[in-house]
């Protein structure tokens, strides 16, 4: 069955939470960057970086196990989920012991300060995120887009409310990073109860229904999920090499300024999150149909996604001067960095479409090889360029690494499952996009000459894609045929 309007509506139901979260973040970011110094913002951002690391270790790729085997097990999915949760509990206990035993050393290593309370807050935050992640996985596979979106939005909404309250409670000018960190932990636990309520039926079956058995062992689950986990850990290093090296080479202030630039880029990173939320289960379902229209579905999906992401990236870059109002005065240097960083979410989103063959044919080990390659490139590139041009060097190295990441994932995915991409059209759009990003990072977009060049680049992009815009809008109105 071809993709119809109902698919588009379902995608929108999954993405609306991300966009509401974005609107809330637009309010939250100016508040945080005005109450925190760049140094404290750097500690706060490294708290989030550390959370991502330990959450990946706690998950051990179990969400990917759940997504992969869910369509095969049909009514026995709660038994699969039970095994997933057991793996999560064991790994979380091991991580908690590790963090508590080496709390002082890890606090110094991760945050640059010896504050044991940060480790306790980290453990609490990971616990809450783990439960929410399980609940979101359930809602994704059950295609409960509205509930999924509500949970996403609720996290950001409660975070904003609690930040405002804590500003009045925590009056000290020192350790102001506690304000956003405490807010994260408290809002997280509020949303845990909402998430469990929305998935209560499934949780009851997991806890009390023992009548079904599945023939997938823990060994098979871990065998499938572990390469994803290892890949994600390497990808974590790849994603955060820039910030970790900035911390060691330039100090916490540069980490804060660089992280604030990523806050602006989160406008498109949220699009990646919302797209991925629906794309992963949808792509598996389309592959399982195995009909003549399946490959055409992926080709058309890439055409639509590439044009939309390039267009949004260009719009974001052209709004460089306006976006300054989102940041406190101490963070104004972030504005010059973000245009280059916009390349990152665009390449991420596009690679999710082109690499599906790796997952369809269970070649998850290829993710490891790709991630190791890109991590090494980014480590070397960031180390050399940070010494040369500081923060901008980190941005250039990371963005270049994501370009290579896209092409490697595309090559590997197409080796197993060919998606016929119009590379001439795609390459033209990509080059125009990169030129625009570089130009607006190094020069003032309000300069008359830069305005003219920007106009030429954008005009060329529109001329090249005018027929595709019309075609895509027609399909979105009537469904893809």
Residue, then its C-alpha position, 0 to 999 in steps of 0.5 A: x500500500x502506497x504512502x497516503x495522507x494518513x502517513x503524513x498525518x501520523x508523522x505530524x502527530x509524532x513531530x508536533x511535540x518536537x516543535x512545541x518543545x522548540x517553541x518552549x526552548x526559544x523562551x528557555x534559552x534567553x533565560x538560561x544564557x542571561x542567568x548563567x556565565x559561559x563557564x557555568x553554561x559549559x558545566x550544564x552542557x557537559x552534564x547533558x553530554x554525560x547523561x547521553x553517555x550513561x543513558x546509552x550504556x544503560x540502554x545497551x541498544x535495547x530500544x533498537x532490539x524492540x523496534x526490530x523484533x516488534x513487527x515479528x512478534x505481534x501480540x507477544x510484544x510485552x514479553x519482548x519488552x519484559x526482556x528489554x527492561x530486565x537488561x536495562x535494570x541490570x545495566x543501570x545498577x552497574x552504572x550506578x555502582x560505578x558512578x557512586x564508587x568513583x564519584x569524586x574522580x568522575x565529577x572532576x573528569x566530566x565537569x571540571x569540578x569536584x561536586x559529588x551532588x552532580x553525580x547524584x543528580x546525574x544518577x537520578x536523571x538517568x533513571x528517569x530518562x530510562x523509564x521515559x525512553x521505554x515509554x516513548x518506545x512503546x508509544x512509537x511502535x503503537x503509533x500513538x503520536x499525540x501521546x508521544x508528542x505530549x510527553x516530549x512537550x511536557x518535559x520542556x514545559x515543566x523544565x521552563x516552569x521549574x527554572x523560573x521558580x528556581x531562579x527565585x529560590x537559588x539566589x547565590x551567584x556561584x554555582x548557578x549551573x544548579x538551576x538548569x540541572x535541578x530543573x532537568x531532574x525534577x521535570x524529568x520525574x514529573x514526566x515519568x508519571x505521565x509516561x507510565x500513565x499513558x502506557x499503563x496497559x502495556x506495563x500491566x501486561x509486562x508485570x502480570x501476564x506470564x502466559x506468553x513465551x517468545x523464542x528470542x533469547x536474551x543472547x539473541x537480543x544482545x547479539x543484535x542490540x550490542x553493535x548498535x550500543x557500541x556504535x552509539x557509544x562511538x557516535x557519542x564520542x564523535x558527536x562530543x569530541x569537539x566539546x571535550x577537546x574544547x574543555x581540555x584545550x581552551x577551557x569551560x568558557x569556550x565550551x559554554x559559547x560553543x554549546x550555546x551555538x548548538x542551542x540555535x542549531x537545535x531548531x533543526x536537530x529537533x526536526x531530526x528527532x521528530x523525523x527519526x521517531x516516526x521514520x524508523x518504525x515506518x521504514x521497517x514496516x515498508x520493507x516488510x511489505x516487500x512489494x514493487x512500490x517499496x523502493x519507490x517509496x524510499x526514493x520519494x522520501x529522500x527527495x522530499x526530505x532532502x529538499x525540506x531540510x536544505x530549505x529549512x537550513x538555508x532559512x535558519x542561516x539567513x536568520x543569523x542576525x535575528x537569532x542574536x536576541x535568543x542569547x545573553x550578551x556573554x554568548x554573542x560569539x556563538x552567532x558566528x559559529x552556528x551557520x557551519x553547525x547547521x550542516x550537522x542536522x541536515x546530514x544526519x536527517x538525510x543519512x537516516x533515509x539512505x542507510x536503511x539497507x544496513x538495518x534491513x539486512x541486520x548488518x549493524x556491525x557496519x555502523x561500528x566501522x563507520x562510527x570509528x572512522x568518523x570519530x578518528x577523523x573528527x578527533x584529529x581534525x578538531x585537535x588540529x583546527x582548535x589549535x589553529x582557529x579555536x572554536x571555529x575550528x571545532x565547528x568546521x571539523x565536526x561539520x566536515x566529519x558529518x558530511x563524510x558520515x553521510x556519504x559513508x552511511x549512504x554507500x553502505x546502505x545502498x550496497x544492500x538496499x539500492x535507493x536511486x538518488x539523483x546525485x547531480x541534483x543532490x550535489x548541486x544543492x549540497x554545494x550551494x548549502x555549504x557555500x552559504x553556511x561558510x559565507x555567513x559564518x565568516x562574514x557579516x550577512x548584513x554587509x552589502x556584498x554578502x547580501x548580494x552573494x546570499x541572494x545569488x546562492x538562494x536564487x540559484x537554489x530556487x531555480x534548480x528546485x522549482x519543479x521539485x517544489x511544485x511536484x512535492x507540494x502536489x504530492x503532499x496535497x494528494x498523497x504520494x502516488 
